Amino acid sequence: MKTASILAAAAALSAPALGQYNTGHGKKLVTSKALQKLINLDDLLAGSQKLQDFADANGGNRAFGGAGHNATVDWLYKELKKTGYYNVEKQPFVELFSAATVGFTAAGESYAAAYMTYGPSGSVEQTPLVKVANIGCTAEDYPAEVKDKVALISRGECPFAQKATLAKAAGAVGAVIYNNIPGALAGTLGAVGNYAPTVGVVQETGNALIAALEAGEVLVDLSVDTIEQNRTTYNVIAETKGGDHNNVLVLGGHSDSVFQGPGINDDGSGTIGVFAVAKALTKFNVKNAVRFAFWSAEEFGKLGSFHYLKTLNGSISGSAAEVSKIRAYLNFDMIASPNYVLGIYDGDGNAFNFSGPAGSETIERDFEEFYENKGLPHVPSLFSMRSDYAAFLENGIPSGGLFTGAEELKTEEEAQLFGGEAGVALDANYHQKGDDINNLAHDAYLLNTQSIANSVAKYAVDFKGIPRPNATLRKRSADSVRYLARFDHGSSHNHAAPCGNTQRVSV
């Protein structure tokens, strides 16, 4: 499917900017066609430029709790508040922020390496590298000679934190974890712990280091200089004043970026796509309430969305009565990847044998019909539990959404379907400085935002196919999701949620 064809399908519904529409009191019930007509590329790019400006003015990023992210939060809040259409709140919470600059050389050659979030500072010079046995998940994998040296460890099977802890316990003064599949590797240790200073490198670097070790001793320089501080940050929640507040559609994406860059695709595209639909919806009436959520600190482990589910209505353990009002959740984390696929979360489990709670299959099918009605292809995406939908799945709430891809390489088959370049990452700038205003596929951006509008209009009127909450069934679904998630370790090319195989992955 050529880019021109997708642009034509999206442009058929384009319209003047939102500000040109009458905002009088005589509002009609929302329809998919009418809501989609209010979505246009100029508004989307203007919103993306706002986020770029916030990053540019504040150190090049919008990481949670920093000035760039605070500016993003304030802008979203003020813009939604002034519509008068929503009840808007900034929900504060405090989390530990961790970032670092790293350096890594081996045998005199410099290699790109990425910080493992929550890892400690440390540096060594001209220290021997030692490859651990197997994949470093047991103490027995670490030979005695790793003491006072740097451990080289393969990714796989157990969490990075376990490897970093075992390396420290064995006396290693540093750890280098290399990817076991193609693509970048920059992960999280999950929480503060007793770790060796740890970095991640790509598979190619790991293979080069192994080959060098087979030829003789390899001396490395490794440095990790961390920043750690407790930061207050905010979710932005906006719910329609109208509609049935006992039957609520929730949708959203995360408003923060990684520390390494401005995050204009991840997840500025989801942020602005959802925001544009929220602005457009103000021209209509709804039957069911719609709640727009802009989550903070997703890049540090989906912290904002999990905090929200735990604190609904002021109860730290969660309020069953409040949670039961949520009929469905839609997640949008990266919807404009430059070498994109049109990915839809696999709600029925047919593609990956990991389904969402009852009703998720309806959400998936409704998204599929949107693209099929335009003669466009789509592919399934795995519920990898690595984006904000995880908090909703773990509460048994039907969920779905869109995803255009991160560091996964595009296949030949996908290039035939969507255009672009096979063998190249769906977003080569994922979690990097280059994820800027130029890192957006405009055709996918417009089309996917129109798709968001289609689903919002549909569920704002009728939740047909999405069952009313049943406490027993939701608990059963939540338990099943938690169980199945234990067996997902970020398999190759599964179109997992964007934070699947790099910044936020923990295994």
N, C-alpha and C positions, 0 to 999 in steps of 0.2 A: 504494500500500500504506500503510494508516494505521498510525500509531504503535501504537495499541492492538493491532492484529493482530500486529505484531512482538513486542510485549511478551508477548502470549499464547503465541506460539511459544517464546519463551525461558523464560517462567515455568513452562511445562509440565515443565521439567527442573530447576527450582530445588529447593533442599534446605536443611537447616539449615547453620549455619556449620561450617567445617572442624573446629574444635576439638571438635565433638560426636561425631565418629566414632571408633570403636575403632581404636587404633593398634597392635594386637597383631601378633605375628609371623606369623600365618597369613594371608598375603596371596595373593589370587588374581591371575591374569594380567589386566592392564588391558583393559577394553573401552570403547568409545566411550560407550555409555549410562551406564555406572557412573561414568566420569570426569566426564562432563558434569553428572551429578547433584550433584557436589561443588562446582560453580561457582554462586555466588549473588551477587546485587547488593550485599548488605550488606558482604561481604568486599571487593568491588571498590571501593566507595566509601570504606571504611575505609582501604584502601591509598592511594587518591587523596588522602584527607585527610592522611595521613602526609607525602606529598610536598608538599602545600600548607603544612603546618606547617614543614617544612624550609626552604621558600622564605621564608615569613613571618619566620622567625627569622634570616634571613641575607640581608637586602637585597632580598628580593622575587624572587629567581631561583635557579636550580640550574645555572648555567653551569659548564662543566667546570673542575675544579681549585679552585673556590670552596667556601666553607664549606657552602652549601646542597647542592651536588653531592656533596661529601665525606660529608655526613650521609646522603644517599641511598645512596651506595656502601656505607657501613658498615652501614646497616640491611639492605640486601639480603644482604650477605655473612653477617652474624650470623644472620639469620632462616633462610637456607638451610643454613648450617653446623649449626645446632642441630637440624635434622631428623634428622641422622645418616644420611640417605639418599643424600647427594651428596658427592663430592669437590669441594670449593669452593676457588677461588683468586681472589685479587685480582692482576691483571696490571698492573704499573706501566708507564707510559711518559711521556715529557716532550714537550710541544708548546707552541708559542707561542700564548698567549691574547691576543686583541685585541678591544677594545670601545671605544665612544666615545659621547659626547653630541654632538648636532649641532643647529645652528640655521640656518634659511634664510628670508630675506625677499626679496621682489622687488617693486619699485615701491611700497614701504611696506606690502605685505601679507605676512603670515606664512604659510608653507606647511609642511605636514608633510614631513619628509625623513628618510631612513634612512641609517645608516652603511654604507659598503662595507668589509667586514672586511679588515684589513691595510692600509687606507689611512692616510696620515699625518695628523698634526695640521696645522692651519692656519686662518687667519681673514682675511677681507677685509671692508671696509666700503665701501658706496657705489661699487661697481666695476661697470662695464658688462658686461652679458651678451651673448655672441655665439653665434649658432647656427652650428654647423659644417655643412659640406655633407654630403649623403648620410647615412651612419650612422656616420661617424667611425672607419672601420676602416683608413684609409690616411693617410699624412702629408699627401697632397694635399687631403684633406677639411678641413684646418685652415687657414683664411685667415690672412694675415699680421696682420690686426687682432686676432686672438685673444691676441696677446702682452700680458701684464699684465692680462688680463681673465678672465672666467669663461666657460668653454665649455659650451654646451648641446648635448647629444648624445642621439640616439635609441638605445634598446636595439636589438640585432639583429646576427646573423651572426657577429661576432667577440667574444671574451671582454671583459668589463668591464676587465680588466687592460690589454688592448691599447689601449682607448680612453683610460684614465687615463694610460698611459705616453705615448701620442701627444700628449695634451693638455699634459702636462708638457714634452715635447720642443718643442712649438710655443710655449712660453713662457706658457701659461695659468697663472693663480694658483689656479684651482679648476675643478672639473668637476661638472656636474649631468647625470645620465643619467636620461631619462624612459622609462617603460615604453611599449612599442609595442602592448600589449594591456591590457584592463581588469585591475585588481587591483594589489595592493601590489608594491613593488619595493625589496628590501633584499638586496643580494648580497654576493659575496665577490670580492676581487681575487686570491684563490688563494694568495698568498704575499707576503712583503715585497718591494717593488720601488721604482722611481723614479717615483712617481706624483704627480700633482696631488691635493690634498685633494678627495675625491670623495664625493658623496651620490647617492641614488636617490630619484626621486619618481614618483608615479602618472601614468598617461597623461593624466588630466584636467588635472593641473598642467602637464605638458608642453605640452598644447594651449593652455592659458591663457597660458603664457609666450611661445609662438610668436605668438599673436594680439597680445600686447602689443608684441612686437618689431616686428611689421608696422606698428604705429601710431607707433613711435618708440623712443628709447633707453630701456632698462630697467636701472636700477641695483639691484644686489643686495648683501645682507649674507650671508656664508657663514662658518660656524664649525664646526670639527671638533676636538674635544678627546679624544684617544685615550688608552687604557690599554694598554700592551703589557708582558707578562711571561711568562717561561717557567714553566709549571706542570706539576707532576707530577700525573698523574691515573691512573685505574684502570678497566680492564674487570673485570667480575665474571663468572666462568665456573663453572658448577656442572654436573657430569656424574654421572649415576646410577652408583652403585657396581655395580649389577647390569646385566645385558644384555651383548650382544656388542659389545665396544669396537672391533672392526674394522668394524662397521656402525653408524654413528652418525647419528642425526637431530640437527641443530643448529637451534635457533630462538632468536629474540631480537628486541630492539628497543633503542633508545638511551636511556640513563638521564640524559642532560644536557638542559638547557633552553637557550634563547637568553638573552642578558643582559637582554633587555627584559621578561621575565616568568617566572612559575613553571613554565610548560610542563606543565600538568596534562592537556591532551589530547595535545600534541606534546612529548615522547612519553610523558607519564605514563600515558596510557591503555594504550599498548603495554607499557610497563614492568610495570604492575600486572596486566594481562591475562596476560602470560607468567608473572609471579610466582605468580599464583593457580593457574595450571595446574601449575606446578612444585610448589606445596604440595600440591595434590590428588593428584598422581601418586605421592606418597610412600606412599599407601595400597595400592599395587599392585606386582606384579612386572612386569618387561618382558623381552622377548626381545632387542631391540636397544637399545643404550645411547642415552640422550637427554641432550643437552648444552644447557643453558639459558645464554644469553649476554646480558649487559646491557652494551652498548657505550658507551664514553665518547667525548666530543668529536665526535659525529656532526654537530652543528651547525657545526663548523668544517671540514667536508669529509670526513666518514666516517672520521676518523682512527683511532678505536679498532678498528673492524672490519678496516681495512686493516693496521693494526699486528699484529693477531692472526694474520691469514693469513700475514704475512711472518715471524712469529716462532714458528709452531707448533713445539713440541718444542725451542725454544731456538735455532733456525737463522734468522738474519736474512733469508736468501734463501728461506726456506720449506722445509718437508720434504715431499717428494713422498709419502713413505710415510705421514706423518701426515695430510696433506690427502686422500689417497686413502681414508682411513677414513670420511670424511664422505660419506654417501649423498645427503643433501639438506639444504637450508637453507630455513627459513620466516621471513619478516620481518614484523614488526607495528609500524608507525610511524603512529600516529593511527588508533584504532579506535572513537572515540566522538565524532566531530565533530557539533556541535549541529544542523547542517542537512544531515545526512549522505546519502551514497549507500553502498550495500553493494558496495564495489569489490574485485575479485579480480585479481591481477597476471596479465597476458596471457601465460601460459607457452607456449601453442602459436603465438602470433604472429598469430592470425587477425584480431584487431582492429586491430593497429598494425604488423603486418609486422616485428615485432622479437621473436623467440622466445627463450626461455631454452634451456640445454643439454637434451639428451634426458632425459626424466623430468619436466621442468617442465610439460609438457602434462598429465601425470598429476596433479601437484599442483594445477594449476588445476581440472581436472575434479573432483577429490575435494572441493575447496571448493565448486564449483558444485552438486554433488549434495547437499551439506549444506543449502544454502538451498532448493533445489528440493524436497527431501523435506519441507520445512516449508511449501511453497507460497509461498515468498518470492522476490522478484526479486533480480537482481544485475547489475552492469555490469563490463566489463573495465577494468583500469588498466594504464597503460604502464610497462614497465621503463625508466624514464628515466635510470637510473644515478645517481640522486641520493638514495639511501638505502643502508642498510648491506648490502643484498643485492648491491650492485655488486661488493664484494670477492669474493663467492662466484661470481657470474657470470664475473668475470674470471679465475677459477680453474677454469672449466668445470663447476661444481657445479650440479646441478639446483636450482632455486629457485622460490619463490612466496610468497604472503602476502596480506594484507588491507589495505585502505586506505579510509577513509571521507571523505577530501577535505580540502583546505586552502583556499587563496584563490580557487579556481575558482568561478565563479558556477553555481548550479544551473539546469539547463534546465527548460523546461516539461514535457518528457517525463519527466525525473527526478522532478519534483514529483508527477507522476501516479503514478509507480512507488513512491516512498518517502515521500510527504508532504513537509512542509516548505514553503519559500518559494522559488519560481522567481525568478531574477534577483538572488539574495542569495548571498554566499559560503557555501561548504560549512562553513567555519569563519571567521566574521568576525573572530575574535580571534586568528587565526593569528599567532604570533610577536609577540604583544602582551601587555601587562600583564593584559588581560582573559582570557587563557587560564588561568583559575583553576578552582577546584572547582565553580563554577557553569557551566562551559563544556563540559559533558558531556551527550551524549544517553544517558540511562540504558538505554533499550531496545537501542540498537545496542551499547553497552558489554557488556551481559550476553550478547546473542546472539553477538557476535563472539568473546567469550572462550570461549563454548561451542563455537564453530567451531574455535578453536585446540585445545581439548581433543579434539575429534573427530579432527583430523588427527594430533595427538600419539599418541592411543590407536591409531590405525590403523598408523602407521609404527613405533611401539614394538613392534609384533607382526610386521608384514610390510611389506616395501618393494615389494610387487607393483606392476609398472608403472614402477618407477624402476630403471634398469639399474645393474649393478655398475660401478665405475669402470674406465675404459679410458684409459690415459695418452694415447694418440694422439687418441682422440675428444675427450677433455677439453681437450687443447691446441687442437684445431681449433675447439671451441666457444668457448674463451676468446678466441682470435684473432678469431673472427667477432663476438663481443660487443664487443670493443674497436673493431673497424672500424665496426660499425653505430652505436655510441654517438657517433662523431664527427659524425654527421649529425643528431643530436637537439639542438635548441636551445630546448626548452621550449615547444613549440607550444601554442596556446590550447586550453584545456578538454580536455586529454588525460588527466585524472585521474592525472597524474604523481605520483611519490613526493612526499611532503609538502614536502620541502625543494626542490622543483623550481623554482618560479618566483619565490621570494623569497630568504630569508636565505642559502641556500647556492648558489644558481644563480650561474654565473660568466659567462654570456653574455646 
